[in-house]
């Protein structure tokens, strides 16, 4: 069970985009892609087979998941994540600061 999942709101806590907030677009191993965060420019060649034009394309680069924190809307800041097993046997993520369940 991952601490950070696709669709989560996260806050960047380290790097050039420190303090920025965004939604996780995808998770690949221990790295996450956050929308409009850690933008890089790639010079690409045109590929007529897939109708891709050439030029300079700006896109997200991956960030290590240790450099992002789950956003807690109750406190308005980033929060650490822990796990808790409910009475019915489900394992859920909880905010460490408040103990509130992340996954409803």
C-alpha positions in Angstrom: 0.0 0.0 0.0 1.5 3.3 -1.1 1.4 6.4 1.0 0.9 8.6 -2.1 -1.6 7.5 -4.8 -2.9 8.8 -8.1 -5.4 11.6 -7.6 -4.0 12.8 -4.2 -3.5 16.5 -3.5 0.2 16.9 -2.5 2.5 19.7 -1.4 6.2 19.7 -2.6 8.5 20.0 0.5 11.9 20.0 -1.2 13.5 21.2 -4.5 13.0 24.1 -6.9 9.2 23.9 -6.6 9.0 23.8 -2.8 5.7 25.0 -1.5 3.7 24.3 -4.7 0.6 22.2 -4.5 -0.9 19.9 -7.2 -2.6 16.6 -7.9 -0.7 13.4 -8.5 -1.1 12.5 -12.2 0.6 9.1 -12.0 2.9 7.0 -9.8 5.8 5.1 -11.2 7.7 3.1 -8.6 8.9 5.5 -5.9 8.4 8.6 -8.1 5.3 10.7 -8.7 4.3 13.0 -11.5 2.5 16.1 -10.1 0.4 18.3 -12.5 2.1 21.7 -13.2 5.0 21.0 -10.8 8.7 20.3 -11.8 8.1 21.4 -15.4 11.0 20.7 -17.8 11.5 21.5 -21.5 12.2 18.7 -23.9 13.5 19.2 -27.5 11.7 16.6 -29.6 12.0 15.6 -33.2 8.8 15.5 -35.3 7.3 12.0 -35.8 4.9 12.0 -38.7 3.8 8.4 -38.0 1.9 9.5 -34.8 1.3 13.1 -36.0 3.6 14.5 -33.4 5.1 18.0 -34.3 8.7 18.8 -33.4 9.8 21.6 -31.2 10.3 22.4 -27.5 7.6 20.7 -25.4 7.1 21.5 -21.7 6.0 18.6 -19.5 6.2 17.3 -15.9 9.2 15.5 -14.7 9.0 12.9 -11.9 9.6 13.8 -8.2 10.7 11.3 -5.6 7.8 10.6 -3.2 9.9 11.6 -0.2 9.9 15.1 -1.5 6.1 15.4 -1.4 3.6 15.4 1.4 -0.1 14.6 1.4 -2.2 17.8 1.6 -4.5 18.0 4.7 -7.5 20.2 3.8 -8.5 20.5 7.5 -5.2 22.1 8.5 -4.3 23.6 5.1 -0.8 22.2 5.1 1.1 19.0 4.3 0.8 16.1 6.6 2.6 12.8 7.2 0.7 9.6 6.5 0.3 6.5 8.6 -1.8 3.4 8.5 -4.6 2.1 10.7 -6.7 -1.1 10.6 -10.4 -0.5 11.1 -12.8 -2.7 13.1 -14.0 -4.3 9.8 -10.4 -5.3 8.9 -9.8 -2.6 6.2 -6.4 -1.0 6.2 -6.7 2.8 5.6 -4.3 5.8 5.5 -4.6 8.3 8.3 -3.1 11.8 8.8 -0.4 11.5 11.6 -1.2 14.9 13.1 -4.9 14.5 13.5 -5.5 10.8 13.2 -8.2 11.6 10.6 -8.8 8.9 7.9 -7.6 9.9 4.4 -9.6 7.3 2.5 -13.3 7.6 3.3 
